[in-house]
Amino acid sequence: MSWRRPIAVLVIAGSLALAVTALAGPFRKAKPRPKHPPATLAVAADTTRLPPGIGPAIEARSCVMCHSAMLIHQQAKDSLGWEKTIAQMEKWGVTLSPAEHDTLRASLLERFGPRAAR
Amino acid sequence: MSRRTPRLDGRASASDRAARGFDRRAFLAALARAGLGAAALASLPPLARRAIAQAAAAGVPPELIVRNDFPEHLETSLQALGRSWITANSRFFVRSHFPAPEIDLAAWRLEVAGLVRQPLSLTLADLRAMISSDAIHVLECAGNGRALLPLASTSGTQWERGAVGNAAWGGVALADVIRRADPAPEAHHVWLEAADQAPLPGVPRFLRSLPLDKAMRDVLLAHTMNDGPLPKLHGAPLRAIVPGWYGMASTKWVTKIRLEAAPSDNHFMTKGYRYVAPGGDPAASPPVEALRVKSVITRPLDGTKLPVGTVRIQGFAWAGPPGVKLVEITNDGGATWRPAGFMGDTAPLAWRAWATEFDVLAPARITVSARATDHDDEMQPPGAPLNTGGYGNNSIHTVSFDVVA
């Protein structure tokens, strides 16, 4: 019965590989996203689905109950601008931990930073 | 009865397709043109979906551009804007601070309170029984043109040129309602409270106040739009129309009017809708109120091709209370300006249609600008003064097009 052993090993290895792939899926590192193109007017294009990443996950939990991410993603602000916006929303009832606050600001700044001079 | 015009190419007409019902393929094609995915479209209000579907069936670009799908911020395309002096409800821009509220019309009341001797609670029937008042007025969002300003940091919806429209509004004069409530002598401001609210209770309700003299002069409480019931997205059952002022003053879903001694200190009065210079204090900055004089070119569209011969340039112009006096055109970069002619209907504080023509006898790239001047001799500037909110952009509109053999 020596042929049974390799098959059992293959089955176990395959199952493990599938399980690891399935478990790793949600935690895969997000690909670096290109910076938000400056002065784009095609605002609808980037708004139907949130990109992977922690910042967008915070948006999905804390922002979109009042307005679509579409409204956020067409704006462009420097660090102070996003800080003011997030602080305003917290004043109005959005709850963020200090770490979430900083992560969200950094994420928004990275993706929707100031526009290039025109 | 509608007229049916047979198409010469044998294809089904838009009305034929519309008559057969929903054209899913055309609808999806329109969605793709609009740059929208199915998820975003599913959340669009029926008005927007219908407008996009109709445009798809007709084989033309969507008349409404979705700037935000929740709450609805819908912009009229320039092509659609140019179709008529009156902007149809189906293509009139929409800007809402919060989702359109669900209102039980049977229970709905307009409350009038505050510094009045006779508080009121009026039903829609009560309002309809009052002397009716109607007028045609242009309505422009204060942020119209924000996307076109050279701001490195910009907040809010990135409107281009189509957050403006001209409609017939019907209802009662706000002055009649205020007189019926018999205001006390110390009442100097009229607060208009709205029914819409954000899902988070900590977000301030939308509220705008008006000086009493403006409220008594020409403000409408409208329950009709273009001779039909006021649509929900436009503030049904009742909205204010404040002629000559930017759209934020024309509060939608009005449910309560309060007469007060002072202006409201609501967020949308003291922080929003102010012309704030970079680094400035909103509360100390001038409020956004009267429309700035402005013109828009609706034909030809930027980047189009036209045949050699006579070229027609047309559009609309509007202004605040002084009214628009003049529209001028240049096709030599501003070296010379010549007046365009006003045409069609006119009404106080409505927009005016204008047009002019010139001959182009050989293929060329043509650049045309239009500038309007009001009766106070305020002229549209090449570039509007910058403010952090991106309000009141009345910069001169320039289009370039190719004249081809």
Contacts between the chains, C-beta under 8 A, distances in Angstrom:
chain1	res1	chain2	res2	distance
A	41	B	147	5.6
A	41	B	158	6.8
A	41	B	160	6.4
A	42	B	35	5.7
A	43	B	67	6.1
A	43	B	158	5.6
A	44	B	34	6.1
A	44	B	35	3.9
A	44	B	36	5.2
A	44	B	40	7.1
A	44	B	65	7.9
A	44	B	66	6.0
A	44	B	67	7.9
A	45	B	35	4.7
A	47	B	40	6.5
A	48	B	36	6.5
A	48	B	37	3.3
A	48	B	38	7.9
A	48	B	39	5.2
A	48	B	40	4.5
A	49	B	37	6.7
A	49	B	39	6.8
A	64	B	70	7.9
A	65	B	199	5.0
A	65	B	200	6.9
A	66	B	98	7.8
A	66	B	198	5.0
A	66	B	199	5.3
A	66	B	200	5.7
A	66	B	203	6.8
A	67	B	68	6.9
A	67	B	70	6.2
A	67	B	71	6.6
A	68	B	40	7.6
A	68	B	43	7.7
A	68	B	68	5.7
A	68	B	69	5.3
A	68	B	70	4.5
A	70	B	40	7.0
A	70	B	67	7.8
A	70	B	68	5.1
A	70	B	69	5.9
A	70	B	70	7.8
A	71	B	68	4.7
A	71	B	73	7.5
A	71	B	157	6.7
A	74	B	67	7.1
A	74	B	68	7.8
A	74	B	157	7.0
A	74	B	158	4.6
A	75	B	154	6.0
A	75	B	155	5.6
A	75	B	156	6.9
A	75	B	158	7.4
A	76	B	152	7.2
A	76	B	153	6.1
A	76	B	154	5.4
A	77	B	153	4.5
A	77	B	154	7.4
A	77	B	155	6.7
A	78	B	152	7.2
A	78	B	153	5.3
A	81	B	153	4.5
A	81	B	155	6.9
A	85	B	155	7.0
A	91	B	202	7.5
A	92	B	198	7.7
A	92	B	200	6.0
A	92	B	202	4.4
A	92	B	203	4.6
A	92	B	204	7.5
A	93	B	200	4.3
A	93	B	201	6.7
A	93	B	202	3.2
A	93	B	203	6.8
A	94	B	200	6.9
A	114	B	152	4.1
A	114	B	153	5.3
A	115	B	151	7.2
A	115	B	152	5.3
A	115	B	153	7.7
A	115	B	154	7.2
A	116	B	152	7.9
A	117	B	150	7.2
A	117	B	152	6.8
A	118	B	150	4.7
